[in-house]
Amino acid sequence: MTLGSIRHEIVINRPAADVWKLAGDPARLHEWFPGITGLTLDGNRRTITVAGGLTMPEDIVINDPSARRFEYSITLPIFTFHRGMIDVIELDPDRCLVVYSTEADPRTMALVISGGCYRALQELKRQMEAPIEETVA
């Protein structure tokens, strides 16, 4: 198996604990990942729905608040293997680095997912750095 691999990272000017509350919550992915219109969560199984109605089942592999690491695997038959990883790393008390990585077989699927991961990090940063009055609705 030859994996395709992508990695995107972004610095967010907000404490890591605050960012983790959103990025590490499997039930809130649709709030910051563009194109996801809904999701259901049943234990360690999450099913996301994307624009157009396609559903993608995922297994939650790791959700570790102490390490601020979230890993999941898309279980669609088009993948021989998939692993998505989100890490929230404290840089100092008011800034963190968020890394979103994907490994996939077939390799081309990592590239397909790459653009969504990049846009998701941009949206996460936008929401986390927005003035408080913008985030309260």
C-alpha positions in Angstrom: 0.0 0.0 0.0 1.4 3.4 -1.0 -0.4 6.2 0.9 -1.1 9.7 -0.2 -0.5 12.2 2.5 -1.4 15.8 3.0 -0.8 18.2 5.9 -2.1 21.7 6.5 -1.4 23.8 9.5 -2.5 27.2 10.8 -1.7 29.4 13.8 -4.7 30.6 15.7 -4.6 33.5 18.1 -6.7 31.9 20.8 -5.8 29.5 23.7 -5.4 25.9 22.7 -8.1 24.8 25.2 -10.7 27.1 23.5 -9.8 25.9 20.0 -10.0 22.2 21.2 -13.5 22.7 22.5 -14.6 23.2 18.9 -12.1 21.2 16.8 -12.0 18.2 19.2 -15.8 17.8 19.5 -16.9 15.2 17.0 -20.5 16.5 17.1 -19.5 20.0 16.0 -17.5 19.3 12.8 -20.2 20.8 10.6 -19.8 24.1 12.4 -16.4 24.7 10.9 -15.8 22.3 8.0 -17.3 23.9 4.9 -19.5 21.7 2.8 -20.7 19.5 5.7 -24.5 20.0 6.0 -25.2 17.6 8.9 -23.9 14.8 11.0 -25.0 12.1 13.3 -23.0 10.6 16.1 -23.5 7.2 17.6 -20.7 6.2 20.1 -17.5 6.0 18.1 -19.3 6.1 14.8 -20.0 9.4 13.0 -21.8 9.9 9.7 -21.4 13.2 7.9 -23.6 14.5 5.2 -22.1 16.8 2.5 -23.7 19.2 0.2 -25.5 17.1 -2.5 -26.6 14.5 0.1 -23.7 12.1 0.0 -23.2 10.5 3.4 -19.8 9.4 4.7 -19.5 7.0 7.6 -16.5 7.5 9.9 -15.0 5.6 12.8 -13.6 7.8 15.6 -10.2 6.2 16.3 -8.8 8.6 18.9 -10.4 11.5 20.8 -7.8 12.5 23.4 -8.4 15.8 25.2 -5.2 15.6 27.2 -3.1 15.4 24.0 -5.7 17.4 22.0 -5.6 14.9 19.2 -8.6 13.7 17.2 -8.3 10.8 14.6 -10.9 9.3 12.4 -11.2 6.9 9.5 -13.6 7.3 6.6 -15.1 3.8 6.0 -16.4 4.3 2.4 -15.5 1.4 0.0 -13.7 3.8 -2.3 -10.9 3.9 0.4 -8.6 1.0 1.0 -7.3 3.0 3.9 -8.1 6.5 5.4 -6.9 8.3 8.5 -7.6 11.9 9.3 -5.8 13.6 12.2 -6.4 16.9 13.9 -3.9 18.2 16.5 -4.2 21.4 18.6 -0.8 22.3 19.9 -0.3 25.1 22.4 2.4 27.6 21.3 1.9 30.0 24.2 -1.1 30.7 26.5 -2.9 32.7 23.8 -1.9 31.0 20.6 -1.9 27.5 19.2 -1.0 25.6 16.1 -3.7 23.4 14.5 -2.5 20.6 12.2 -4.9 18.7 9.9 -3.4 15.7 8.2 -4.8 13.0 6.0 -3.4 9.7 4.8 -5.3 7.7 2.2 -5.2 4.8 -0.2 -5.8 5.3 -3.1 -3.3 8.2 -3.0 -5.4 10.5 -5.1 -8.1 10.6 -2.4 -5.7 12.5 -0.1 -5.5 15.2 -2.8 -9.3 15.2 -3.1 -9.7 15.7 0.6 -6.9 18.3 0.8 -8.8 21.3 -0.3 -11.6 20.7 2.2 -9.1 20.4 5.1 -7.4 23.6 4.1 -10.7 25.5 3.9 -11.8 24.0 7.3 -8.7 25.3 9.0 -9.3 28.8 7.5 -12.9 28.7 8.8 -11.8 27.5 12.2 -9.3 30.4 12.5 -12.0 32.9 11.3 -14.4 31.7 14.0 -11.9 31.4 16.8 -10.4 34.9 16.1 -13.7 36.6 15.6 -14.7 39.2 18.1 -16.9 37.7 20.8 -20.1 39.6 19.7 -19.7 37.9 16.2 -19.6 34.4 17.7 -22.6 34.8 19.9 -25.8 34.2 17.9 
